[in-house]
Amino acid sequence: MENNMQDLAKSFNIPGAVEFAPGEGGMCRAVVKTDLAEAEIYLLGAMVTHFQPAGAKPVLWLSRENEFAAGNNIHGGVPICHPWFAIPDDDPQANLHGFVRDVEWKVESVSQGPDGKVTLKFVFPPQSPMAEKWRGRFNTSMEITVGSELTMKLRTENISDEPLKITEALHTYYSVSDVRKVSLLGLEDTEYLDKVQNFARFTQDAQPKTFSAHTDSVYINTDTTCAIHDPDWGRKIIIAKAGSLTTVVWNPWQGGAAGRG
């Protein structure tokens, strides 16, 4: 394992707030527990797998069928898709959603503010395996702040002399009581491309979006804050963003979810 657990614990543990400890399959993770919330972040892909504000249900869904081991993707949580989302048009043989989620990231810093929030910064190791066309072209970091809210900041710097074209996403899996009973607010009257219907273009109607079948829609030209209304659990999950004009709404439904746990 590239990151040494004992060294991480010695350098970055914060008593009563942050502990670096083995997770599932012995994989390296940061465990955050404060009066505000608890969270788990695996170094594999700098991936948040658990976030739960104090007194609330977990916000993120994580598959029970995961096999935590090097070389396996973790299903659920917040995978980072980078430097491409889905399959790139110019490389149909490429791995789905890029390669940064396939390796352990380095911990750069861990701190706790006077407000009790914990901030962890991870950097993608530039020496990681990748196609030659990407090598030496970018630096990428992920800053995660755990408080009563979860904040994630993904940053990429072009360090080459040429333009750098990337696509990226925080592919968040949300935990809900029953997808058939929840609704998504914030995308009313917004144009989207329906991938289930071969990228046909539609406009969302004036009502909140509900779910009754496989959904894979790319909403365009939108920076709107969204909310998942979950009446059975009596909560709304508020999703705000910056630096992005695309919102992807995806649910595999029963057939696509089979085997994901």
C-alpha positions, 0 to 999 in steps of 0.5 A, spaced: 500 500 500 502 506 497 500 510 503 503 508 510 497 507 515 502 509 521 505 515 518 498 518 516 496 517 523 502 520 526 502 526 521 494 527 520 490 524 526 486 529 530 484 527 537 477 527 538 476 528 530 480 525 525 483 518 525 486 514 519 485 507 520 484 501 516 477 500 513 474 495 509 479 490 506 484 493 510 484 499 505 486 506 508 481 511 510 480 517 514 474 517 519 471 523 521 467 524 528 465 531 531 459 534 534 457 536 527 457 530 523 461 523 521 464 521 515 469 516 512 473 518 506 477 512 502 484 514 499 482 510 493 480 515 489 479 520 495 472 518 495 467 520 501 463 513 502 459 516 508 457 522 511 452 523 516 450 530 520 449 529 527 442 527 529 440 525 521 440 519 517 446 518 512 446 522 506 450 517 502 448 510 499 454 505 499 453 498 496 453 492 500 456 488 495 462 492 494 469 488 494 474 493 497 480 491 494 486 494 490 483 494 483 476 494 484 471 501 484 467 502 490 460 503 488 456 508 492 459 514 496 462 520 491 466 517 486 470 522 482 470 522 475 476 525 471 479 527 467 473 525 463 466 523 464 462 517 461 466 514 455 470 520 451 468 521 444 475 520 442 477 514 445 471 509 445 476 504 449 477 508 455 475 506 462 468 509 464 469 515 468 477 516 467 482 513 472 483 518 478 478 513 482 483 507 481 489 509 485 490 512 492 491 519 493 496 523 497 494 526 504 496 534 503 493 537 510 488 535 515 485 541 520 480 543 524 477 550 525 474 553 531 467 552 528 469 544 529 469 543 521 474 538 519 478 540 512 482 534 509 486 536 502 488 530 497 492 530 491 492 526 485 499 523 485 502 525 478 506 519 477 500 514 477 499 510 471 495 513 465 496 514 458 502 518 455 497 524 452 495 525 460 502 525 463 505 531 466 499 535 463 495 537 470 495 537 477 488 535 481 486 536 488 480 535 492 478 539 498 473 536 503 470 539 509 466 535 514 461 539 518 453 540 518 454 540 511 459 536 506 463 541 502 467 538 496 472 542 492 475 539 486 480 543 482 485 542 476 491 546 474 493 545 467 501 545 467 502 544 460 504 549 454 497 546 451 490 547 452 487 542 456 480 539 455 477 535 461 470 533 463 469 531 470 463 530 475 462 528 483 458 522 481 454 522 488 449 517 490 444 519 495 440 515 500 433 515 500 427 512 503 424 510 497 426 513 490 418 512 487 416 517 493 422 522 492 422 528 488 427 533 485 426 540 485 430 545 482 430 543 474 423 545 472 423 548 465 430 546 464 433 543 458 436 536 458 438 531 454 435 524 455 441 518 454 435 513 455 432 516 448 439 516 444 440 523 447 433 526 445 432 533 447 427 535 452 425 541 457 423 539 464 416 541 465 414 546 471 413 540 476 419 537 480 422 531 477 419 524 480 422 517 478 418 511 475 423 508 471 430 508 469 433 515 468 439 518 465 438 525 463 443 531 462 441 538 464 444 543 461 446 550 462 444 550 469 447 552 475 441 552 480 441 549 487 437 542 487 433 539 493 431 532 494 425 532 497 424 525 501 417 525 505 418 519 508 424 521 512 422 528 513 428 531 510 430 535 504 438 534 501 440 541 498 445 540 493 449 546 491 454 547 486 459 552 483 463 552 476 459 547 473 453 548 468 451 541 467 447 537 472 446 529 471 440 525 474 441 518 474 437 512 477 438 505 474 432 503 476 430 495 478 434 492 473 440 496 473 440 496 480 440 488 480 447 486 484 449 493 486 446 492 493 
